[in-house]
Amino acid sequence: MRAIGIILAGGNNKRMRELSNKRAIAAMPVAGSFRAIDFALSNMSNSHVQKVAVLTQYNSGSLNQHLSSSKWWDFGRKQGGLYVYTPTITAQRSDWFRGTADALYQNLTFLKQSHEPYVIIASGDGIYKLDYGKVLEYHIEKKADITVVCKQMDPDEDVSRFGCIKVNDDGRIVEFEEKPVATDANIISCGIYVIRRRQLIELLEKANDEDRYDFVKDILVRYKNIKRIYAYKMDSYWSNIASVESYYKTNMDFLNRDLRNYFFKQQPGIYTKLADNPPAKYNPDSSVKNSILASGCIINGSVENSVLFRKVYVGNNCVIKNSIILNDVYIGDNTVIENCIVESRDTIRANTTYIGTPDDVKIVIEKNERYTM
């Protein structure tokens, strides 16, 4: 592959509410045993991108721990590999990443010391499968300066939190609005870009000289009529989990067997860091319907249309419906949880009821008595 990869995984979003209080969005658990960043990393590996940098910043502890070994995504190699970069205080600079373009600029050495002619930039909070090699082929065929991977959304979908674009018959982007209040465009940017490495360095240096820090607003939108910026449309599943509603919906989507087969059974697959937990245990009085249960779970009650992550204990006579239970949660006897997201390492006391609605998912955070000092 004639490209290096950069995954932007340092952002935060208030739309995630309490869920992003202790982890980066790219570290959010997805589909039982995975984290959001696994999808971008797996796509890089499956596309034979051998050198990948992950730029982290906000609440990066659990994300850095997840990335502590690169072997899970086949980046344990002599040539290339996986690099994790955080904001660094130097004699010349003491700033955090002030935006996506600034994050790239502060790691300009990584770009300058690489030899591959192209760069693939991806977001760490997208859930999808994509061969970046096909995007690069399209980029070269169109003689584009920048290629943006796009997705056509349903007309009734809320696109206000995305970059919305319009293209001409040749696929060139003619309009680009970042998070518009109202728009008639239904093609959105997926946060995946292909650009020539030397041109990226030049654009980043110019943006920094002008105190411009955002890659979309200060490069894509600003140069849309000057540079040849093309759209590559993907027609497979794609989701961005940077809001509570989309995070809940994405996990519920994985209850569809066809989608699970697409991601995890059809090659190339999605990879993650493995945990040495025993298989899920179903005790005699348990009942499980249309749910995902990760390793280490112990089930005594009823679970329906739900996703349970690693090491979840469900007590006797519990009823869990349409809910997401994150890692290492203890649920006491006779508890009812419906249309909720239960934060990791919670202890839910016995005889407790939490009920949300499909349109207003409830986030449950209980004081954690098991881990107090």
C-alpha positions as CSV (number, residue, x, y, z in Angstrom):
1,M,0.0,0.0,0.0
2,R,1.4,3.4,-1.0
3,A,-0.1,5.2,1.9
4,I,0.3,5.8,5.6
5,G,-2.7,6.0,7.9
6,I,-3.6,8.5,10.6
7,I,-6.6,7.9,12.9
8,L,-8.0,11.0,14.7
9,A,-9.1,9.7,18.1
10,G,-8.6,12.7,20.4
11,G,-12.0,14.4,20.3
12,N,-14.9,14.7,22.8
13,N,-18.5,15.4,22.1
14,K,-21.2,16.7,24.5
15,R,-23.8,14.6,22.7
16,M,-22.3,11.6,24.5
17,R,-23.3,13.1,27.8
18,E,-22.0,11.2,30.8
19,L,-20.6,8.3,28.6
20,S,-17.5,10.3,27.6
21,N,-16.7,11.5,31.2
22,K,-14.1,8.8,31.6
23,R,-13.1,7.6,28.1
24,A,-12.5,8.9,24.6
25,I,-15.3,8.3,22.1
26,A,-12.9,6.1,20.1
27,A,-12.6,3.9,23.2
28,M,-16.4,3.3,23.5
29,P,-17.3,-0.4,23.6
30,V,-19.3,-1.6,20.6
31,A,-21.0,-5.0,19.8
32,G,-20.0,-6.8,22.9
33,S,-16.3,-7.2,22.7
34,F,-15.0,-4.4,20.5
35,R,-14.1,-0.8,20.8
36,A,-14.9,1.9,18.2
37,I,-11.3,2.4,17.1
38,D,-11.0,-1.3,16.3
39,F,-13.0,-0.8,13.1
40,A,-10.6,1.9,11.7
41,L,-7.5,0.0,12.8
42,S,-8.8,-3.2,11.2
43,N,-9.7,-1.4,8.0
44,M,-6.1,-0.1,7.9
45,S,-4.6,-3.5,8.5
46,N,-7.0,-5.2,6.0
47,S,-6.1,-2.5,3.4
48,H,-2.4,-3.3,3.9
49,V,-1.6,0.1,5.3
50,Q,1.6,-0.8,7.3
51,K,2.3,2.4,9.1
52,V,-0.5,4.0,11.2
53,A,-0.5,6.8,13.7
54,V,-3.3,7.3,16.3
55,L,-3.6,10.8,17.6
56,T,-5.2,10.8,21.1
57,Q,-5.9,13.6,23.6
58,Y,-9.2,13.6,25.6
59,N,-9.5,11.0,28.4
60,S,-7.0,8.9,26.6
61,G,-6.1,6.5,29.5
62,S,-8.3,3.5,28.5
63,L,-7.7,4.1,24.8
64,N,-3.9,4.1,25.3
65,Q,-4.2,1.0,27.3
66,H,-6.2,-0.7,24.6
67,L,-3.5,0.2,22.1
68,S,-0.6,-0.9,24.3
69,S,0.1,-3.9,22.0
70,S,-0.2,-3.5,18.3
71,K,-0.1,-7.3,17.5
72,W,-3.9,-7.6,17.6
73,W,-4.3,-5.6,14.4
74,D,-1.1,-7.1,12.9
75,F,1.0,-3.9,13.3
76,G,3.8,-5.7,15.3
77,R,6.3,-5.4,12.5
78,K,9.9,-4.1,11.8
79,Q,8.9,-1.8,8.9
80,G,6.0,0.5,9.9
81,G,3.8,-0.4,12.8
82,L,1.4,1.4,15.1
83,Y,2.3,4.8,16.7
84,V,0.3,6.6,19.4
85,Y,0.8,10.3,19.7
86,T,-0.5,12.6,22.4
87,P,0.0,16.4,22.8
88,T,3.6,17.0,23.9
89,I,5.0,20.0,25.7
90,T,8.2,21.3,24.1
91,A,10.3,24.4,24.5
92,Q,8.5,25.9,21.5
93,R,4.9,24.7,22.2
94,S,2.7,23.9,25.2
95,D,-0.7,23.7,23.5
96,W,-3.2,20.9,23.5
97,F,-4.5,19.9,20.0
98,R,-6.7,22.9,19.2
99,G,-8.4,21.1,16.3
100,T,-8.0,18.3,13.8
101,A,-5.6,20.3,11.5
102,D,-3.6,21.4,14.6
103,A,-3.3,17.8,15.8
104,L,-1.9,16.8,12.4
105,Y,0.4,19.8,12.4
106,Q,1.8,19.0,15.8
107,N,2.8,15.6,14.5
108,L,4.2,16.9,11.2
109,T,7.5,15.0,11.9
110,F,5.6,11.7,11.4
111,L,4.5,12.9,8.0
112,K,7.9,14.3,7.0
113,Q,9.8,11.2,8.0
114,S,7.5,8.9,6.1
115,H,8.2,7.9,2.5
116,E,4.8,6.8,1.2
117,P,3.2,9.3,-1.3
118,Y,-0.3,9.3,0.1
119,V,-2.0,9.7,3.5
120,I,-5.3,8.1,4.6
121,I,-7.0,10.1,7.4
122,A,-9.8,8.4,9.3
123,S,-11.9,9.1,12.4
124,G,-11.8,6.8,15.4
125,D,-15.5,6.8,16.0
126,G,-16.8,5.4,12.7
127,I,-18.3,1.8,12.5
128,Y,-17.8,0.4,9.0
129,K,-15.8,-1.8,6.8
130,L,-13.9,-0.3,3.9
131,D,-11.0,-1.1,1.6
132,Y,-9.0,2.0,1.6
133,G,-7.1,0.7,-1.5
134,K,-10.2,1.2,-3.6
135,V,-10.5,4.7,-2.3
136,L,-6.9,5.4,-3.3
137,E,-7.5,4.0,-6.7
138,Y,-10.4,6.3,-7.2
139,H,-8.4,9.2,-5.9
140,I,-5.6,8.5,-8.5
141,E,-8.1,7.9,-11.3
142,K,-9.8,11.2,-10.7
143,K,-6.5,13.1,-10.3
144,A,-8.0,14.5,-7.1
145,D,-6.2,16.7,-4.6
146,I,-8.3,15.4,-1.8
147,T,-10.9,12.5,-1.8
148,V,-13.6,12.5,0.8
149,V,-15.5,9.2,1.6
150,C,-19.2,10.0,1.7
151,K,-22.5,8.3,2.4
152,Q,-25.9,9.0,1.1
153,M,-28.4,9.2,4.0
154,D,-32.1,8.6,4.1
155,P,-34.2,11.8,3.5
156,D,-35.7,11.6,7.0
157,E,-32.2,11.2,8.7
158,D,-30.9,14.1,10.9
159,V,-27.7,15.2,9.2
160,S,-27.1,18.4,11.2
161,R,-24.1,16.9,13.1
162,F,-22.3,15.9,9.9
163,G,-20.5,17.7,7.1
164,C,-23.0,17.9,4.3
165,I,-21.9,18.0,0.6
166,K,-23.2,18.3,-2.9
167,V,-21.4,16.8,-5.9
168,N,-21.6,17.3,-9.6
169,D,-22.0,14.6,-12.2
170,D,-18.3,13.8,-12.2
171,G,-18.2,13.3,-8.4
172,R,-16.4,16.6,-7.6
173,I,-17.6,18.3,-4.5
174,V,-19.2,21.7,-5.3
175,E,-20.7,22.5,-1.9
176,F,-19.5,21.6,1.6
177,E,-21.3,22.7,4.8
178,E,-20.0,21.7,8.2
179,K,-22.9,20.8,10.6
180,P,-25.5,23.0,9.0
181,V,-28.7,24.0,10.9
182,A,-30.8,23.3,7.8
183,T,-29.8,21.8,4.5
184,D,-31.4,20.0,1.5
185,A,-28.2,17.9,1.0
186,N,-28.4,14.2,2.1
187,I,-24.8,13.2,1.3
188,I,-22.6,13.4,4.3
189,S,-18.8,13.1,4.9
190,C,-17.8,10.0,6.7
191,G,-14.6,11.7,8.1
192,I,-12.3,9.6,5.9
193,Y,-9.9,11.4,3.5
194,V,-7.2,10.6,1.0
195,I,-4.6,13.2,0.2
196,R,-1.0,13.3,-1.2
197,R,1.4,13.5,1.7
198,R,3.5,16.5,0.4
199,Q,0.3,18.5,-0.3
200,L,-1.0,17.7,3.2
201,I,2.2,19.0,4.8
202,E,1.9,22.2,2.7
203,L,-1.7,22.8,3.6
204,L,-1.1,22.2,7.3
205,E,1.9,24.6,7.4
206,K,-0.2,27.3,5.7
207,A,-3.1,26.8,8.0
208,N,-0.9,27.0,11.0
209,D,0.7,30.2,9.8
210,E,-2.8,31.7,9.5
211,D,-3.9,30.4,13.0
212,R,-6.4,28.0,11.5
213,Y,-6.8,24.7,13.3
214,D,-9.8,22.7,11.8
215,F,-9.2,20.3,8.9
216,V,-12.8,20.5,7.6
217,K,-13.5,24.2,8.0
218,D,-10.0,25.5,7.3
219,I,-8.9,23.1,4.5
220,L,-11.8,21.2,2.9
221,V,-14.4,24.0,3.0
222,R,-11.9,26.8,2.3
223,Y,-10.3,25.1,-0.7
224,K,-13.4,23.4,-2.2
225,N,-13.4,25.8,-5.2
226,I,-9.6,25.8,-5.6
227,K,-8.5,22.2,-5.1
228,R,-9.9,19.2,-6.9
229,I,-11.9,17.6,-4.0
230,Y,-13.8,14.5,-5.0
231,A,-16.4,12.3,-3.2
232,Y,-16.1,8.6,-3.0
233,K,-19.5,7.1,-2.1
234,M,-19.7,4.0,0.0
235,D,-22.8,1.9,-0.1
236,S,-22.2,-0.5,2.8
237,Y,-23.0,0.0,6.5
238,W,-21.6,3.1,8.2
239,S,-22.4,4.7,11.5
240,N,-20.9,7.4,13.7
241,I,-21.3,6.8,17.4
242,A,-20.6,10.3,18.7
243,S,-24.0,10.8,20.3
244,V,-26.0,8.8,22.8
245,E,-28.8,8.1,20.3
246,S,-26.4,6.9,17.5
247,Y,-24.3,4.9,20.0
248,Y,-27.5,3.1,21.3
249,K,-28.8,2.5,17.7
250,T,-25.5,1.2,16.5
251,N,-25.2,-1.4,19.2
252,M,-28.9,-2.4,18.6
253,D,-28.1,-2.8,14.9
254,F,-25.6,-5.5,15.8
255,L,-28.5,-7.7,17.1
256,N,-29.2,-8.2,13.4
257,R,-27.5,-11.5,12.5
258,D,-26.8,-10.4,8.9
259,L,-24.9,-7.4,10.1
260,R,-22.9,-9.4,12.6
261,N,-22.0,-11.9,9.8
262,Y,-21.0,-9.0,7.6
263,F,-18.6,-7.6,10.2
264,F,-17.3,-10.6,12.0
265,K,-17.8,-13.7,9.8
266,Q,-17.1,-12.3,6.3
267,Q,-13.5,-11.8,5.4
268,P,-11.7,-9.5,6.0
269,G,-12.8,-9.4,9.7
270,I,-12.6,-6.9,12.5
271,Y,-10.0,-7.4,15.2
272,T,-9.7,-6.4,18.8
273,K,-7.6,-6.9,21.9
274,L,-8.6,-10.2,23.5
275,A,-9.4,-10.8,27.1
276,D,-8.7,-14.0,29.0
277,N,-12.3,-14.4,30.3
278,P,-14.3,-17.7,30.4
279,P,-17.3,-18.0,28.1
280,A,-20.6,-16.6,29.1
281,K,-22.4,-18.8,31.7
282,Y,-26.2,-19.3,31.6
283,N,-27.5,-20.6,34.9
284,P,-30.6,-22.9,35.0
285,D,-33.2,-20.1,35.5
286,S,-31.8,-17.8,32.9
287,S,-33.6,-16.8,29.7
288,V,-31.7,-15.0,26.8
289,K,-33.4,-13.9,23.5
290,N,-31.8,-12.0,20.6
291,S,-28.9,-10.6,22.6
292,I,-25.1,-10.4,22.4
293,L,-23.3,-11.6,25.6
294,A,-19.6,-11.2,25.8
295,S,-17.1,-13.4,27.6
296,G,-17.2,-13.4,31.4
297,C,-20.9,-12.8,31.7
298,I,-23.0,-14.8,34.3
299,I,-26.7,-14.8,33.6
300,N,-29.4,-15.8,36.2
301,G,-32.3,-13.6,35.0
302,S,-34.0,-12.7,31.7
303,V,-32.1,-10.8,28.9
304,E,-33.9,-9.7,25.7
305,N,-32.8,-7.6,22.8
306,S,-29.8,-6.3,24.7
307,V,-26.0,-6.1,24.4
308,L,-24.0,-7.2,27.5
309,F,-20.2,-6.5,27.4
310,R,-17.5,-8.4,29.3
311,K,-17.9,-9.6,32.9
312,V,-21.6,-8.6,33.5
313,Y,-23.4,-10.4,36.3
314,V,-27.2,-10.5,36.1
315,G,-28.9,-11.6,39.3
316,N,-31.9,-13.8,40.0
317,N,-35.3,-12.7,38.6
318,C,-33.8,-9.7,36.8
319,V,-35.3,-8.4,33.5
320,I,-33.0,-6.7,31.0
321,K,-34.7,-5.4,27.8
322,N,-33.5,-3.3,24.9
323,S,-30.5,-2.2,26.9
324,I,-26.7,-1.9,26.7
325,I,-24.8,-3.0,29.8
326,L,-21.1,-2.0,29.6
327,N,-18.1,-3.9,31.1
328,D,-17.9,-5.2,34.6
329,V,-21.4,-4.4,35.9
330,Y,-23.0,-6.2,38.8
331,I,-26.8,-6.2,38.7
332,G,-28.5,-7.2,41.9
333,D,-31.6,-9.5,42.2
334,N,-35.1,-8.5,41.0
335,T,-33.8,-5.5,39.0
336,V,-35.6,-4.2,35.9
337,I,-33.6,-2.3,33.3
338,E,-35.3,-1.3,30.0
339,N,-34.2,1.1,27.2
340,C,-31.0,2.0,29.2
341,I,-27.3,2.3,28.9
342,V,-25.6,1.1,32.1
343,E,-22.1,2.6,32.6
344,S,-19.2,0.2,33.2
345,R,-18.1,-1.0,36.6
346,D,-21.5,0.0,38.1
347,T,-23.2,-1.9,41.0
348,I,-26.9,-1.9,40.6
349,R,-28.6,-2.6,43.9
350,A,-31.2,-5.3,44.2
351,N,-34.9,-4.4,43.7
352,T,-34.0,-1.4,41.5
353,T,-36.0,-0.3,38.4
354,Y,-34.6,1.9,35.6
355,I,-36.9,2.4,32.5
356,G,-36.2,4.7,29.6
357,T,-37.9,5.1,26.3
358,P,-36.7,4.3,22.7
359,D,-36.7,8.1,22.1
360,D,-35.0,9.0,25.4
361,V,-32.5,6.3,26.4
362,K,-31.6,6.5,30.1
363,I,-28.0,6.5,31.2
364,V,-27.5,4.6,34.5
365,I,-24.6,5.5,36.7
366,E,-24.6,4.1,40.2
367,K,-22.1,4.7,43.0
368,N,-19.6,1.9,42.8
369,E,-19.3,0.3,46.2
370,R,-17.2,-2.6,44.9
371,Y,-14.2,-0.3,44.0
372,T,-14.1,2.3,46.8
373,M,-11.0,2.4,48.8
